Amino acid sequence: MRKWRSSKSAAFDAARAAGASDNGAPGARLHYDPRDYAAGVLDPDGYSLEFVYKSWQHAP
């Protein structure tokens, strides 16, 4: 799961570098499920983007 977390963090960082604003730092979304890991941004036009990994939706 570590590689999936780092890819979500990298996508978040790249979006922020391109001008997006923070709409949820990378981390577990415990209110959904402890295995749900996500990061969110708002692009410069105000659209919400979310980078999500849900371990139960992927083969091991």
C-alpha positions in Angstrom: 0.0 0.0 0.0 3.0 2.3 0.5 3.4 2.8 -3.3 -0.2 3.8 -3.6 0.1 6.3 -0.8 3.2 7.8 -2.3 1.5 8.1 -5.7 -1.5 10.0 -4.2 0.9 12.3 -2.3 2.8 12.9 -5.5 -0.3 13.7 -7.4 -1.4 16.1 -4.7 2.0 17.8 -4.7 2.0 18.1 -8.5 -1.4 19.6 -8.5 -0.5 22.1 -5.8 2.7 23.1 -7.8 0.5 23.7 -10.8 -1.7 26.2 -8.9 -4.4 24.0 -7.2 -5.3 24.7 -3.6 -5.5 22.2 -0.8 -8.9 20.6 -0.3 -7.8 17.7 1.9 -4.2 16.8 2.6 -3.0 13.2 1.8 -4.1 10.8 4.5 -6.4 8.0 5.6 -10.1 8.9 5.4 -11.1 7.1 8.6 -14.7 8.4 8.4 -15.1 6.2 5.3 -12.9 3.3 6.0 -9.4 2.8 7.6 -8.2 1.4 4.2 -9.4 4.5 2.3 -6.4 6.9 1.5 -7.0 10.1 -0.4 -5.9 13.6 -1.2 -8.0 16.5 -2.6 -7.4 19.8 -4.4 -9.4 22.5 -6.0 -8.0 23.4 -9.4 -7.5 27.1 -10.4 -11.1 27.1 -11.9 -12.5 25.8 -8.6 -13.1 22.2 -9.7 -12.6 19.6 -7.0 -10.2 16.7 -7.7 -9.7 13.8 -5.4 -6.9 11.2 -5.7 -8.1 8.0 -4.0 -6.9 4.5 -3.2 -9.3 2.0 -1.7 -7.4 -1.2 -1.0 -10.5 -3.4 -1.1 -11.1 -2.4 -4.8 -7.6 -3.7 -5.9 -6.2 -7.1 -6.2 -3.3 -7.8 -3.7 
